[in-house]
Amino acid sequence: MSSAPSPVAKVEINKAKSDPPQEVEVNCGHLWSLAQSEAIKRLSTYRKEFHLFGDQKWMLECDFSTRAARIAGVYASFYLETESGGNEAFKGRFYWMGLAAFASKQVMCGLDFTKLVTYAWPITKPAVDIGKNGLGKGNFWLFQDIFCWHWFYSQYPKKFEKCSSARNIDKFEVQIKNAVRALPWAQESIGVIDNFKIKDEITDAFLNVSKAEEKPPGKERQGFQYKSLIATANHEQLNILQPLIYEDPVFKKILDVQKASEGVPLMPLRSAAFSTACDVKEPDLREQMDAGDLYSAQNRMDFIQLIADKYHGLMINRKGYMEGMIAEISGWRNRT
């Protein structure tokens, strides 16, 4: 397995002016700071601060739907191994990323719908904004968490096990620490997601990623891919999204309204479509939640299990179609 060389910092040791610089290897905290800066950068555009004037700098995209499209594009790129540090020989090792590309596309669709509803019925804006903020916050902070695990593993696989326990916002470089704490919803989110610290599900997920890398195409490799998918899904849903958005009593009420409105013309369904479209009619390419509550961890995980199983079946039996859809989504990564 290839591994990017660790960056080095050249520092002057000023005991004597004639002393040469010494190279000091960057530690795990520096690398996690670098990973986090990349996560922020993926959702930012290098432009003038006030669009028409001001200093050129990296500015976070403000539109929630644009962020969701970019997130979907980055996830798709990770699956396809076209992200920084990717290795085409390992395509498919980041199996969850393929499914997550479709999931973030669904978030984009939901956010686009909030714009339509607010335009058509302005009186609904306060309630719609609660739903919009819940979707936007969950998708944004999940990305800030999950992107870095995958980016680090791609760039420095030989350091991943050693450095995984060192990920902690409090140990980031000051500039990056301050940047993270200035992100949207940071004050209410960082503590809830435990400062990005390693969880058992992430350890399990990447153990299975590494096992998948070692196997040729076939059932054994598919088994490790599926295990990594489920472990990552458990992490994103139970460690990140459940405490971050689904336990919010106000957001729960919005989800109750959505559930009660299903079947009303133009109202979105609780569904996942394996397409670039928001929904499709072909049963083999979609899954719908017909009972239960999204904010119930058990109900939601039951639904995600169905989605995961359908995704896995499609990746085995219609891989060309699925990777074609994922490739299209990867083109959204720089959307503005």
SULFEN-V160317 format. One line per field, one symbol per residue. ss: DSSP state (a for helix, b for strand, c for the rest). phi: phi as a letter, one per 20 degrees, with the letter a starting at -180 (. if undefined). burial: # if it has 9 or more other ideal C-beta (glycine too) atoms within 8 Angstrom, else .. Layout:
ss: ???
phi: ???
burial: ???
//
This chain:
ss: cccccccbbbbccccccccccbbbbccaaaaaaaaaaaaaaacbbbbbcccccccbbbbbcccaaaaaaaaaaaaaaaaacccccccaaaccccaaaaaaaaaaaaaaaaaaaaaaaaaacaaaaaaaaaaaaaaaaaaaaaaaaaaaaaaaaaacaaaaaaaaaaccaaaccaaaaaaaaccccaaaaccccaaacccaaaaaaaaaaaaaacccccaaaaaaaaaaaaaaaaaaaaaaaaaaaaccaaaaaaaaaaaaacccccccccbbbcccccccccaaabbbccccccccaaaaaaaaaaaaaaaaaaaaacaaaaaaaaaaaacccccc
phi: .fbffffcdeceeefbfefffdedffegffffffgfffffffdccebfgdmeboffafdffeffffgfffggffgfffgfmdfgnfcgfdgofefgfffffffffffgffffffffffffcgfeggffffffffffffffffffffgfgffffffcgfdfffegfefagfdfggffgffffefgmggedgffellmffcgffgfgffffffffedfgqfffgffffffffffffffeeedffffcfeffffgffffffffegofgmffeeccceafffbcefgfdbccedbndfeegfgfffffffffffgffffeecfffffffffffffefdfc
burial: ..#..#...................#.#############.###...##.........###..##################.#..##..#.########################.##.....#..###############################.##..##.####..#...##.###.#.##..##..#.##..#.######.######.#.....##.#######################....##.######..#....##.######...##....###.#..####.#.######.###.###.##...#..##.###.##.##...
//
